Amino acid sequence: MSSAIRNVILVGAGGNLGPSILSAFVADAHFSVAVLTRLSSTSSFPAYVKVHRISDDYPEADLVEAFKGQDAVVSTIATANAPLQRRMADAAIKAGVKRFVPSEFGSDTRNHKAMAILPQYFKGKADTVDYLKVKEAEGLTWTAFVTGPFFELAMKSGFMGFDMKDRKVTRFNEGSDAWSTTKLGSIGLAVKNAMLIPEKTANKYLFIDSFTVSQRDVLSSFERLTGQVWDVVQVDAEEQKKTGLEKMSKGDFSGAMSLIRYINCVEGHGGNYASYEQSANDLLSLPTQTLDEALAEVLEG
């Protein structure tokens, strides 16, 4: 059987990351791309992209039908639905799919310290990859991407502590610990380019990043670009972790934001994976850009 991947179907193409991956595949004539979405979804897609709509509970029979003729399944479904990917993997095998890309995008879920802090977010992802490893014996290969925070969203949403409107940063400790982050377009390009070299990207994690920076680095760049001195609110990382864990224990999932920021900003929790894993940037032909250039685009946007 040829290992070439040409037909790709995206699951969850209407979320934060999905459109960037869809755009990357659409722009490459090597691929034919389709989308699988829930019946209840209000997301819209280009008229030239074939859309398969199935029930919200993803019945396996419907998955098999949608996956027939596809070489690869790329999943970007929400973290809360990560366990559904086992059903998708089983359906992919029955349909003859060669490659499965799970919705692993984000933190390095293999890090035990990070897992202990936020199993609600990480366990479903890690379990999916473990399941895919078992399914290698049935002919299904997989590729998982570790990207860190999605750069543009992390900046615009305040997720990593930056308030662009009020020119303020909430800094964990001294803000000097490094973390890796990837632009949305680069993630889309990475997924697409990985499918062009299936033999080199099979059954492994691929670590990519647009930048490895600290909160101090980002603050300095923002101040250069805006010509303003930003306000700095320095907080104790351990206190933020404690508060986040208390909120999560009470079912208040707003605590997750500070915990994920902690995981990224405090050394030893996998946020700076560029320090211990080989980068796949060159393998996947990812573009380079300065932090100032990227943040200028965010400010303009």
C-alpha positions in Angstrom: 0.0 0.0 0.0 1.3 3.5 -0.9 2.1 5.7 2.1 1.3 8.8 0.1 -1.3 11.1 1.7 -3.6 13.1 -0.6 -7.1 13.0 0.8 -7.5 14.6 4.2 -10.6 15.2 6.4 -10.6 17.7 9.2 -12.7 17.2 12.4 -13.4 20.4 14.3 -12.4 22.7 11.5 -14.5 25.6 12.8 -12.7 26.2 16.1 -9.7 28.4 17.0 -7.2 26.3 15.2 -9.2 24.5 12.6 -9.4 27.4 10.0 -5.6 27.7 9.9 -5.2 24.0 9.2 -7.9 24.0 6.6 -6.4 27.0 4.9 -3.0 25.4 4.7 -4.4 22.2 3.0 -6.7 24.2 0.7 -3.7 26.2 -0.5 -1.7 23.1 -1.6 -2.9 21.5 -4.8 -1.3 18.2 -3.6 -4.3 17.7 -1.3 -8.0 17.2 -1.5 -9.6 18.3 1.8 -12.9 17.7 3.4 -14.5 18.6 6.7 -16.4 16.6 9.3 -18.7 18.6 11.5 -21.6 18.2 13.9 -25.2 18.8 12.8 -25.6 21.4 15.5 -22.5 23.3 14.4 -23.1 26.8 13.0 -19.6 27.0 11.4 -19.5 27.8 7.7 -16.9 26.6 5.2 -15.9 27.5 1.7 -18.3 26.2 -0.9 -15.5 24.2 -2.6 -14.8 22.2 0.5 -16.9 19.0 0.9 -18.6 19.0 4.3 -19.8 15.8 6.1 -22.4 16.5 8.8 -23.1 13.9 11.4 -24.9 13.6 14.8 -23.3 15.4 17.7 -22.4 12.1 19.4 -20.3 11.0 16.4 -21.8 7.6 15.7 -19.1 5.2 14.5 -21.0 4.0 11.5 -21.3 7.6 10.3 -17.6 8.2 11.0 -16.6 5.2 8.9 -18.7 6.4 6.0 -17.2 9.9 6.2 -13.7 8.5 6.5 -13.9 6.2 3.5 -11.5 7.2 0.8 -9.5 9.5 3.2 -5.8 9.0 3.8 -5.6 11.1 6.9 -7.9 12.3 9.7 -6.9 15.6 11.4 -8.7 16.3 14.7 -8.9 19.6 16.4 -12.0 18.8 18.6 -12.4 20.5 21.9 -10.4 19.1 24.8 -13.6 18.1 26.6 -14.4 15.8 23.8 -10.9 14.2 23.5 -12.1 10.7 24.5 -14.3 10.6 21.4 -11.1 10.3 19.4 -10.8 6.6 20.3 -14.0 6.0 18.4 -12.7 8.1 15.6 -9.5 6.0 15.5 -11.5 2.8 15.4 -13.6 4.2 12.5 -10.5 5.3 10.7 -9.1 1.8 10.8 -12.3 0.3 9.5 -12.3 2.9 6.7 -8.7 2.3 5.7 -7.2 5.6 6.8 -3.4 5.7 7.0 -2.7 8.6 9.4 -4.5 10.1 12.4 -3.5 13.5 13.9 -5.1 13.8 17.4 -6.1 17.1 19.0 -2.9 17.3 21.0 -2.0 20.8 20.0 -0.8 22.9 23.0 1.2 21.8 26.0 3.5 18.8 26.4 1.0 16.5 28.0 3.8 13.9 28.7 5.1 16.1 31.5 4.1 14.5 34.8 4.1 17.7 36.8 1.8 19.4 34.4 -0.5 16.4 34.3 -0.7 16.4 38.1 -1.8 20.0 38.0 -4.4 19.9 35.3 -5.5 16.3 34.5 -8.9 17.6 33.4 -7.3 19.1 30.3 -4.3 16.8 29.7 -5.4 13.3 30.5 -7.8 12.9 27.6 -5.2 14.1 25.2 -2.5 11.8 26.6 -4.8 8.8 26.7 -5.7 9.4 23.0 -2.0 9.1 22.0 -1.6 6.0 24.1 -4.6 4.5 22.3 -3.1 5.4 18.9 0.1 3.7 19.9 -1.8 0.5 20.5 -3.5 0.9 17.1 -0.2 1.0 15.2 -0.4 -2.8 15.1 -3.6 -2.4 13.0 -2.0 -0.2 10.4 -3.0 3.2 11.6 -0.1 5.7 12.0 -0.3 8.9 14.0 1.4 12.3 14.4 1.0 14.5 17.5 2.0 18.2 17.6 3.2 20.1 20.6 2.9 23.8 19.9 2.6 25.6 23.2 0.0 28.4 23.4 -1.4 29.6 20.1 0.6 32.8 19.8 -2.0 35.3 18.5 -4.8 34.0 20.8 -2.4 34.0 23.8 -1.6 37.6 23.2 -5.0 39.0 22.3 -7.0 37.2 25.0 -4.7 38.0 27.9 -4.1 34.3 28.3 -0.4 34.8 29.0 -0.9 37.8 31.1 -0.8 40.7 28.6 -3.5 43.3 28.5 -3.0 45.2 25.2 -5.8 47.6 25.8 -4.7 48.9 29.1 -0.9 48.3 28.4 -0.5 46.1 31.4 1.1 42.7 32.2 0.4 40.3 35.0 3.8 38.7 35.5 4.4 35.4 37.3 7.3 36.0 39.7 10.1 37.8 37.8 8.7 36.7 34.4 12.0 35.3 33.3 11.2 31.6 32.7 11.0 30.8 29.0 8.0 29.1 27.2 7.5 28.1 23.6 4.6 29.3 21.5 3.5 28.9 17.9 1.6 31.1 15.5 -1.7 29.7 14.1 -0.5 29.8 10.5 2.6 27.9 11.3 0.6 25.2 13.1 -1.5 24.8 10.0 1.6 24.7 7.8 3.2 22.2 10.1 0.3 19.8 9.9 0.0 20.0 6.2 3.8 19.6 5.6 3.9 16.6 7.9 1.5 14.9 5.6 3.9 15.5 2.6 6.6 13.4 4.3 4.6 10.6 6.0 7.5 8.3 6.5 9.4 10.9 8.5 6.5 12.0 10.7 4.8 8.7 11.5 4.2 7.6 15.1 5.9 10.5 16.8 5.4 13.8 18.6 6.6 16.8 16.6 7.7 19.8 18.6 7.3 23.2 16.9 7.5 26.8 17.9 7.5 30.3 16.4 9.3 31.7 19.5 10.7 30.6 22.8 10.3 33.6 25.0 9.7 34.8 28.5 7.1 37.3 29.8 9.9 39.8 30.1 10.8 39.3 26.4 7.3 39.9 25.3 6.9 42.9 27.6 10.1 44.5 26.2 8.9 44.0 22.6 5.4 45.4 23.4 7.0 48.5 25.0 9.3 49.0 22.0 6.4 48.8 19.6 4.0 51.0 21.5 6.5 53.5 22.7 5.0 53.2 26.2 6.1 51.8 29.5 3.5 49.2 30.5 2.3 48.6 34.0 3.6 45.5 35.7 1.5 43.6 38.2 3.8 41.0 39.7 2.1 38.0 41.3 3.4 34.9 43.1 3.2 31.9 40.8 2.6 29.4 43.7 -0.2 31.5 45.0 -1.8 31.6 41.6 -1.4 27.9 41.3 -3.1 27.4 44.7 -6.0 29.7 43.8 -6.4 27.9 40.4 -6.5 24.5 42.0 -9.1 25.6 44.6 -11.3 27.0 41.8 -11.0 23.8 39.8 -11.8 21.6 42.9 -15.1 23.6 43.2 -16.0 23.1 39.6 -15.0 26.6 38.7 -13.1 26.1 35.4 -12.0 29.7 35.3 -9.1 28.5 37.4 -7.7 26.6 34.4 -6.3 29.8 32.8 -4.0 30.6 35.7 -2.9 26.9 35.9 -2.1 26.7 32.2 -0.2 30.0 32.5 1.7 28.5 35.5 2.5 25.3 33.5 4.0 27.5 30.7 5.7 30.1 32.8 7.2 28.1 35.6 10.3 26.0 34.7 10.0 22.2 34.9 6.4 21.8 33.7 7.1 21.4 29.9 6.4 25.0 28.8 10.0 25.4 27.5 10.0 22.1 25.5 12.5 23.7 23.1 15.1 23.2 25.8 14.8 19.4 25.9 13.2 18.2 22.6 14.5 18.5 19.0 12.6 21.1 17.0 10.7 19.9 13.9 10.7 23.5 12.5 13.3 22.7 9.8 11.8 19.3 9.0 8.4 20.9 8.4 9.8 24.0 6.6 8.3 26.5 9.0 8.8 30.2 8.4 10.9 32.4 10.7 9.9 35.9 12.0 11.1 38.2 14.8 9.0 38.6 17.9 8.7 42.3 17.2 7.3 41.6 13.7 4.8 39.1 15.0 3.6 41.3 17.9 3.3 44.3 15.5 0.8 42.2 13.5 -1.1 41.4 16.7 -1.3 45.0 17.6 -2.5 46.0 14.1 -5.0 43.2 14.1 
